[in-house]
Amino acid sequence: MMTKYLIILFTLTSFWGYSQQYYNESNFEEFINYSSKTLKLSYQSNKIEGTFIELEGKDYRNYLLVKGENNLHWVIKPYGMTSIYGLEILKGDFDEVVNEFKKGKSHKKVEVLFSNITNQTSMNEFNFVSKTIMEMILESKKREEEQFEKENVVEQRFQDELKKSGLVGTYKIKILTHSNIDYKSLNTFGKITVTEIGVTIETEIPSMGIIRSVYMDGFSNPLEGSLTCTVSKGSRDFFSIRLNKKEGVGGLTEMSGKSSTTTTFLIIN
């Protein structure tokens, strides 16, 4: 039983010590460590790195008195463990800083370089998180960067293939079928414009209207004449179009939810 209690005590102590360092979310190199009583912070052009003591002020709040270098010291009013209400940047002897703080006197023997210590709301520049949260944020950013890089590679490959395919251009078309209706004898025409950004489709079929779109790079294969796009103007969500310039034919499938409409056509020029 004693061994069990010792294990629990050790675990809690380790967790408590581990969790006593908090990192500034806007700059993870900045921190406050309540275990070692050390911190590294910056505000505007002012930076401080050193040790601190915790003292209770006349308002019964805990304050951090930070001993810096070159007689530059900070007095910090924490906002719990997560932020800072305000701070003072002082120049002078640290012992005098401590002495004046304990007596609650206005500063006479030290110079006040900056002060917003009376703030009643937390400062936007400071938002502290635990090491676990910091690691989660860094991992999330890493995944976002990797995904962004992956998307850039896919986009670049698509643009290279699109250029190599020779699909960019304007095509006059004659509709053969649309939604299971035969248009072969009706002389219904249209125009397809392929650019580096997307595809625009205009036909004489009233129900189609004008369709504008942007490419879905990862789902297109320009070298095989296949382009898949997200619709930016039109009644459908996305479509897939295939252009066979060699045979002079093509097909278009528009999709929205579970429904789809297929159009086939001849490429006139």
C-alpha positions, -999 to 999 in steps of 0.1 A, spaced: 0 0 0 28 24 9 45 17 -25 12 26 -43 10 59 -24 46 67 -32 40 60 -69 10 83 -69 29 110 -51 58 108 -75 35 109 -105 17 140 -92 50 157 -83 64 150 -117 33 163 -134 33 194 -113 69 202 -120 65 194 -157 35 218 -160 51 248 -143 67 262 -175 44 282 -197 52 294 -232 41 326 -249 19 315 -279 31 344 -301 67 334 -296 75 300 -281 110 310 -272 95 332 -245 84 315 -212 77 318 -175 90 289 -154 74 289 -120 95 260 -108 129 275 -115 117 311 -111 131 321 -144 116 337 -174 124 352 -208 100 378 -223 98 408 -245 75 437 -249 78 461 -278 115 467 -280 122 457 -244 135 423 -236 143 406 -203 157 373 -193 164 365 -156 152 352 -123 122 365 -104 106 364 -70 69 363 -62 55 389 -38 20 398 -27 10 434 -35 -11 458 -15 -41 447 -36 -35 411 -24 -24 399 -59 8 380 -66 34 399 -86 66 388 -103 96 409 -96 121 401 -123 158 408 -119 173 416 -153 207 428 -166 222 463 -167 199 474 -139 168 469 -160 140 451 -141 104 442 -146 74 440 -123 47 418 -137 11 414 -127 1 379 -139 -33 371 -152 -34 336 -137 -10 313 -156 -23 323 -190 -15 360 -195 -4 393 -180 -25 422 -168 3 447 -169 39 454 -162 65 480 -152 99 483 -167 122 499 -142 159 511 -142 178 510 -110 190 488 -82 169 456 -79 170 457 -41 154 492 -43 127 478 -66 119 451 -41 120 475 -12 97 500 -28 73 473 -38 71 458 -3 64 493 11 38 500 -16 56 533 -23 57 552 -55 91 549 -73 116 574 -61 150 556 -62 143 538 -95 134 552 -129 101 541 -145 107 535 -182 72 520 -189 42 512 -169 7 498 -175 6 479 -142 -29 492 -134 -45 474 -164 -77 456 -155 -77 435 -187 -51 411 -200 -25 422 -225 -29 408 -260 8 403 -264 9 375 -239 -10 343 -241 7 315 -222 2 278 -228 16 246 -213 43 225 -230 17 199 -240 -4 226 -258 27 242 -273 37 208 -288 2 203 -301 2 237 -318 37 231 -333 26 197 -346 -6 212 -361 15 239 -378 39 213 -391 11 193 -406 -4 224 -422 30 233 -437 35 198 -450 0 198 -465 6 232 -481 39 220 -496 22 189 -509 -6 209 -525 20 232 -541 38 202 -556 5 188 -569 -5 222 -583 29 227 -600 28 192 -615 -7 199 -628 3 232 -644 33 215 -660 11 187 -674 -16 212 -685 10 232 -705 24 200 -720 -10 187 -729 -18 217 -752 -54 218 -738 -53 255 -731 -74 273 -757 -110 278 -769 -131 251 -785 -162 254 -806 -184 224 -800 -216 208 -814 -238 191 -789 -245 154 -796 -265 144 -765 -274 160 -732 -292 143 -703 -302 114 -725 -317 138 -751 -304 134 -787 -292 167 -801 -275 154 -832 -301 168 -857 -307 201 -838 -275 220 -846 -270 231 -810 -236 246 -804 -214 258 -776 -180 270 -766 -154 256 -741 -126 278 -729 -97 262 -711 -73 285 -692 -45 280 -666 -71 286 -638 -102 267 -649 -127 259 -676 -157 280 -688 -185 263 -707 -212 281 -727 -239 263 -747 -272 270 -764 -289 246 -740 -310 269 -717 -308 246 -687 -270 246 -687 -264 284 -688 -228 295 -683 -206 273 -662 -174 287 -647 -150 267 -627 -115 262 -611 -94 231 -613 -93 203 -588 -56 197 -594 -53 163 -577 -82 148 -596 -73 160 -631 -51 143 -657 -44 168 -685 -21 145 -704 -51 122 -710 -74 151 -718 -92 148 -684 -100 179 -663 -120 179 -630 -132 213 -617 -151 228 -589 -180 250 -602 -178 286 -592 -208 297 -613 -235 273 -622 -261 250 -607 -238 220 -601 -211 214 -575 -183 201 -598 -178 185 -632 -154 163 -651 -147 170 -688 -127 150 -713 -113 165 -745 -100 142 -772 -86 166 -797 -72 138 -819 -106 122 -824 -125 155 -822 -149 144 -795 -155 151 -758 -177 145 -729 -189 164 -698 -203 150 -666 -218 175 -642 -224 164 -606 -243 176 -576 -248 154 -546 -259 120 -560 -273 133 -593 -253 137 -625 -259 149 -660 -238 138 -690 -232 158 -722 -214 146 -753 -201 168 -781 -181 171 -813 -151 195 -813 -155 216 -844 -123 236 -841 
